[in-house]
Amino acid sequence: MHEAFSTKTTSVAFICAVIFGSVAVSTNVENGTYTWSINPTRIQLLIKASVHLFATSSLTHFSKDVPVLEQCIRLIELLAMPGTYRTILIRAGASRHIKYILSSHSHPGLRVLGERALVALDMTSS
């Protein structure tokens, strides 16, 4: 019973992280080419809805589920890109959790996403 519940919770967390990440960006089509950009207004709404807390707590709660970790790290990276909410993300433990994941997992996808997210958190400090 516990395993079935855990699997369902993992799936829901994965889907939520994907949806929140897609809300953070805007897609533009020009001359048949798709481009995306960060939408600061949507990110502000996501922060107000405490999505950053969902993402950081999911990093510890689903520490063995690589797909969930990947999506939550990507979500943190997107939330950090505008630069306005860096302090909030760091206070929520985002950089600490990502550094721990980088030191404890050898999955190449996690390493790339984790390093990018840490750069996004650090770049916004200037």
C-alpha positions in Angstrom: 0.0 0.0 0.0 2.7 2.4 0.9 4.7 1.8 -2.3 1.5 2.4 -4.4 0.9 5.7 -2.6 4.5 6.8 -2.9 4.4 6.1 -6.7 1.3 8.2 -7.1 2.8 11.0 -5.1 5.9 10.9 -7.1 4.0 11.1 -10.3 1.9 14.0 -9.1 5.1 15.9 -7.9 6.7 15.3 -11.3 3.6 16.6 -13.2 3.3 19.6 -10.9 6.9 20.5 -11.5 6.5 20.2 -15.2 3.4 22.4 -15.2 4.9 25.1 -12.9 8.0 25.2 -15.1 5.9 25.7 -18.3 3.9 28.5 -16.6 7.2 30.3 -15.9 8.1 30.7 -19.6 6.4 32.3 -22.6 6.7 30.8 -26.0 6.9 33.1 -29.0 6.5 32.1 -32.7 8.2 34.3 -35.3 8.8 33.2 -38.9 8.0 29.6 -38.0 10.7 29.6 -35.2 9.8 28.9 -31.6 11.6 30.8 -28.9 10.9 30.9 -25.2 11.6 33.6 -22.6 11.2 33.9 -18.9 7.9 35.7 -17.9 8.7 37.8 -14.8 5.0 38.4 -14.1 4.2 34.7 -14.0 7.3 34.0 -11.9 6.1 36.6 -9.4 2.7 34.8 -9.2 4.5 31.4 -8.8 6.6 32.8 -5.9 3.4 34.2 -4.3 1.8 30.8 -4.6 4.9 29.3 -2.8 6.0 27.1 -5.7 9.6 27.7 -4.6 8.7 25.9 -1.3 7.2 23.0 -3.3 10.3 22.7 -5.4 12.8 22.8 -2.5 10.8 20.4 -0.3 10.5 18.0 -3.2 14.2 17.9 -3.5 14.4 16.3 -0.1 11.1 14.3 -0.1 11.8 12.7 -3.5 15.6 12.3 -3.1 15.7 9.0 -5.0 13.4 9.9 -7.9 15.7 11.3 -10.5 12.9 12.6 -12.9 11.3 14.6 -10.0 14.6 15.9 -9.0 15.4 17.0 -12.5 12.1 18.8 -12.9 12.3 20.5 -9.5 15.9 21.7 -10.2 14.8 23.0 -13.6 11.9 24.8 -11.9 14.3 26.4 -9.4 16.6 27.5 -12.2 13.6 29.2 -14.0 12.5 30.9 -10.8 16.1 32.2 -10.3 16.6 33.6 -13.8 14.9 37.0 -13.4 17.1 37.7 -10.4 14.5 39.2 -8.2 13.8 36.1 -6.0 17.3 34.8 -5.5 17.2 35.6 -1.7 13.9 33.8 -1.3 15.2 30.7 -3.1 18.4 30.6 -1.1 16.5 31.1 2.2 14.2 28.2 1.2 17.3 26.0 0.9 17.5 25.7 -2.9 21.2 26.0 -3.3 22.0 23.9 -0.2 19.7 21.1 -1.5 21.1 21.3 -5.0 24.7 21.1 -3.7 23.8 18.0 -1.7 22.2 16.4 -4.7 25.3 17.1 -6.8 27.5 15.5 -4.1 25.4 12.4 -3.6 24.1 11.6 -7.1 26.2 10.6 -10.2 23.4 10.9 -12.7 24.7 13.1 -15.6 21.4 14.8 -16.2 21.2 15.9 -12.5 24.7 17.1 -12.6 24.1 19.4 -15.7 20.8 20.7 -14.3 22.2 21.2 -10.8 25.2 23.1 -12.1 23.0 25.3 -14.3 20.7 26.0 -11.4 23.6 27.0 -9.1 24.9 29.3 -11.8 21.4 30.9 -12.1 21.3 31.4 -8.4 24.8 32.9 -8.3 24.5 35.1 -11.4 21.5 36.9 -10.0 23.5 38.2 -7.0 25.2 40.9 -9.0 
